[in-house]
Amino acid sequence: MPLLTDLFVRSGASSALDMFSGTTRVAQAFKEQGAHVTAVDITRYGEVIAGCYVATDSDLVDHDRLTAEVERLNSLAGRAGYFTETFCCDARYVQPFNGERVDAIRNDLESRHDDPLFPVLLTSLIEATDRVDSTTGVQMAYLKNWAPRSHNHLDLRVPHLLPGPGAVVRGNAVDLAAGLGPFDLAYLDPPYNQHRYIANYHVWETLVAWDAPEHYGIANKRVECREPCSSSPFNHKPLMPDALRRVIADVDARIVVLSYNDESWLGLNELVDACSDRGHVAALAFESGRYVGATIGIHNREGRKVGTPGHRKNLEYVLVAGPEDVVEHMVMPYGGARVADAA
């Protein structure tokens, strides 16, 4: 994150697009620098979280009312419903005593979609639930034994809101890219493989949709997680290269910053080539740790280790494309991490 913030500052940008915004960490970092940020994601939870941290202007929020609302929601008595049954008793993501409170709080919020505080309060609930879950991070599975943090009581907190306006758009990046700008800088962090974020965080998706969906498998994923309509071209190896090239070409921005890594479907030379029509390209590479499964190993449903993970480090690539003088100024402090150039 410090790298991306530094690149943004050095670019001189005042407006930014975060095309695959997810939990909005990058969008928030840019907004903290005073930028007007537009956050785009295909997931429901991404839209809500961006509604909280990107679109909400803290200067326009009634903070006394927000604090009072968080305190009121924290005081609600639990009442078991779909969430408790599905994700606490059948599956074991959250302990039942917390799941009952999730049900009660989310039901209370359901009638308040028009309240400007709705995305803020729902984000608070998502984050509170995440702090007491029993997973290793993603929601593809849960731990055999309850995680220590799952014994803590659900506690909503007032999110740290940022001053200034922003915008949120939900949809497919390929369909939206050409119509969103102009921006000074566009940041692209597309999915790296076949694992869809709607499946990785399906509990959050259901917590936002609040639609009591049919589910499947031991993880109780939403049925839409296996439907073609929920998939993105970025999760299909044959479709991904063209989809990425289209987004890079279509996005209306002076500078494009692209994140990817060496465990993905495109090599560095292909990434540089995809960015080359945007102008001068510089590529940086940094070593980073892989996902948590690479550390804890591979386990079966009974919790026994059944495989050996591979390497524990990746090379993370950050490509910067645009006018040569701006690009060179942006990457100048990172000469030791530089791996490629293209005219």
C-alpha angles and dihedrals in degrees: 000000000000088000094054092044090051092048090050093050093046091050091063090227123161098181129046143182121213099195100186097029102167108166089358098239091141093041089053092049090054092045090052086060090058098261126146100236131197113200120202127187137152096223129086093227090051090055092051095046090049089048087059103041104025109028098036115087108210090206089065097045124104095230094187090057091045091053091046092050093051090050091048093051090048089055096055116114116239122257120184118235141139094320094052094045096045105036103025109032105025095030119020109227096123131018113257096244088059094040090058090057091047088055093049095047095044092049089052091053095047095084094050105070092127094055111105087223093058097096091043094052094042090050088051089054093048091051093045090052091048090054092059101038126118103229138100090245110288121065099232086110142352132232121273090231124037112270114241092245091056089072091064119098119256108259123182116211132195106260118238101251125198129222120248136051127282140168137238129204126179119206150077114318093221092056096043106038100090096048104048106073175108101102134159091225135014121198117203122191104164125184112280101212147001095297109106120214091225087064096038089056102023093139090060090046091055092043088058099039091043090194103132092234127196110260141197142205132022090297093055093229120183111267089237088067088077097040118103092230091066093055128098125215085238089070094056119076096212093049102037101079094054092043092053093047090051094051092047090049097043103044112105102226137121093222127032121198116191127191121200139136143225094255092066139091099267127059124225094259090053091050092050090049091050090055098041096093089062090067130254114015129203123180127204127193129201131178116238140168120267127236120302094260089068088064104039096038133227119305136185127228091277091057096252119138108248104170146026119245120229129230119346099211134065134189109241113208125208115187122192120197132181141073109002097234092051095044093049091050091050096052098035096104091052101060092131091058096047115118108163148017134193131186 
